[in-house]
Amino acid sequence: MGRVYLSTVAVGAIAAFVMSMFSSVALLGFFGFGTLAILGVDGLACLSRRPLA
């Protein structure tokens, strides 16, 4: 995976975390966007251990 891809996933995970805090659909948005943020960070952790192209 390239560095550009990893950086865009990081930006997406941060954006999902911020959206989870300010979502207008209460708990559904909190858990939905929060899960997206957690999966993004977890994906970054897995992908960053591989050699970059």
C-alpha positions as CSV (number, residue, x, y, z in Angstrom):
1,M,0.0,0.0,0.0
2,G,1.2,3.4,-0.8
3,R,1.8,6.3,1.6
4,V,-0.9,8.3,-0.1
5,Y,-3.5,5.6,0.6
6,L,-2.4,5.3,4.2
7,S,-2.6,9.0,4.7
8,T,-6.1,9.2,3.2
9,V,-7.3,6.3,5.4
10,A,-5.9,8.2,8.4
11,V,-7.8,11.3,7.4
12,G,-11.0,9.3,7.0
13,A,-10.6,7.7,10.4
14,I,-10.1,11.1,12.0
15,A,-13.1,12.5,10.1
16,A,-15.3,9.5,11.2
17,F,-14.3,10.1,14.8
18,V,-15.2,13.8,14.7
19,M,-18.5,13.0,12.9
20,S,-19.4,10.4,15.6
21,M,-19.2,13.1,18.2
22,F,-21.4,15.6,16.3
23,S,-23.8,13.3,14.5
24,S,-27.5,14.4,14.5
25,V,-28.8,10.8,14.6
26,A,-27.7,10.3,18.2
27,L,-26.5,6.8,19.2
28,L,-26.9,5.3,15.8
29,G,-24.5,7.8,14.3
30,F,-22.2,7.6,17.3
31,F,-21.8,3.9,17.0
32,G,-21.8,3.8,13.2
33,F,-19.1,6.5,12.7
34,G,-17.2,5.4,15.8
35,T,-17.0,1.9,14.4
36,L,-15.8,3.3,11.1
37,A,-13.1,5.2,12.9
38,I,-12.0,2.2,14.9
39,L,-11.8,0.0,11.8
40,G,-9.9,2.7,10.0
41,V,-7.3,2.9,12.8
42,D,-7.1,-0.9,13.0
43,G,-6.6,-1.1,9.2
44,L,-3.8,1.5,9.4
45,A,-2.1,-0.6,12.1
46,C,-2.3,-3.7,10.0
47,L,-1.3,-2.0,6.7
48,S,1.6,0.0,8.2
49,R,3.4,-3.2,9.2
50,R,3.7,-4.2,5.5
51,P,6.4,-2.8,3.3
52,L,5.2,0.2,1.4
53,A,5.2,0.2,-2.4
